[in-house]
Amino acid sequence: MFVGHRDEIEKIVQHHPAMRGVEKQILIGPAQGWGDHVMRLFTLERGGYAPRHSHPWPHIMYAVEGLGNLFMDGKDHELTPGAVAYVPADIEHQVSNAGDGNFVFICIVPKIGEA
């Protein structure tokens, strides 16, 4: 059992040569009792982006605040608060901030995706 608030959860600045302005928080995962999946909250600052990549697991996204872009399988998709996306395994994708403020989204992956 776990109850918490995003303001109380550690913020981890992501460092990668193909990434800019990305912060991650692990909201719920094995440490909180959810053994199979991990729910993460990402904050992309203005101009921020994750690397373009693919991996052998799917994931689910939910846009919380701001304006984002999901490049997936060769197409761009606008992400506004309330938007949801399913990214299948092995599909090339990239998330970026498309607005003037922060873009915040939830990403749920199988446990292997957070290794």
HURA-V465288 format. One record per backbone hydrogen bond with DSSP energy under -1.0 kcal/mol. CO is the residue of the C=O (numbers start at 1). NH is the residue of the N-H. E is the energy in kcal/mol with one decimal. If there is no record, write none. Layout:
co:CO nh:NH e:E
co:CO nh:NH e:E
//
This chain:
co:5 nh:8 e:-2.3
co:6 nh:9 e:-1.0
co:12 nh:24 e:-2.7
co:16 nh:19 e:-1.8
co:20 nh:49 e:-2.2
co:21 nh:45 e:-2.4
co:22 nh:14 e:-2.8
co:23 nh:43 e:-2.5
co:24 nh:12 e:-3.1
co:25 nh:41 e:-2.8
co:28 nh:39 e:-3.6
co:29 nh:32 e:-1.5
co:29 nh:34 e:-2.4
co:30 nh:33 e:-1.2
co:33 nh:35 e:-1.1
co:36 nh:111 e:-2.8
co:38 nh:109 e:-2.2
co:39 nh:27 e:-2.1
co:39 nh:28 e:-1.7
co:40 nh:107 e:-2.6
co:41 nh:25 e:-2.0
co:42 nh:105 e:-2.2
co:43 nh:23 e:-2.1
co:44 nh:103 e:-2.6
co:45 nh:48 e:-3.1
co:48 nh:97 e:-2.8
co:49 nh:20 e:-2.5
co:53 nh:93 e:-2.8
co:55 nh:90 e:-3.6
co:59 nh:87 e:-3.0
co:60 nh:108 e:-2.5
co:61 nh:85 e:-2.0
co:62 nh:106 e:-3.0
co:63 nh:82 e:-2.9
co:65 nh:104 e:-2.8
co:67 nh:98 e:-2.4
co:68 nh:79 e:-2.9
co:69 nh:96 e:-2.2
co:70 nh:77 e:-1.4
co:71 nh:94 e:-2.0
co:72 nh:75 e:-1.5
co:75 nh:72 e:-3.0
co:77 nh:70 e:-2.8
co:79 nh:68 e:-2.9
co:80 nh:83 e:-2.8
co:83 nh:63 e:-2.7
co:85 nh:61 e:-2.9
co:87 nh:59 e:-2.1
co:88 nh:91 e:-1.2
co:92 nh:73 e:-2.7
co:93 nh:53 e:-2.5
co:94 nh:71 e:-3.0
co:95 nh:50 e:-2.7
co:96 nh:69 e:-2.5
co:103 nh:44 e:-3.2
co:104 nh:64 e:-2.8
co:104 nh:65 e:-1.7
co:105 nh:42 e:-3.1
co:106 nh:62 e:-2.2
co:107 nh:40 e:-2.9
co:108 nh:60 e:-2.1
co:109 nh:38 e:-2.6
co:110 nh:113 e:-2.2
co:111 nh:114 e:-1.7
co:112 nh:115 e:-1.1
//
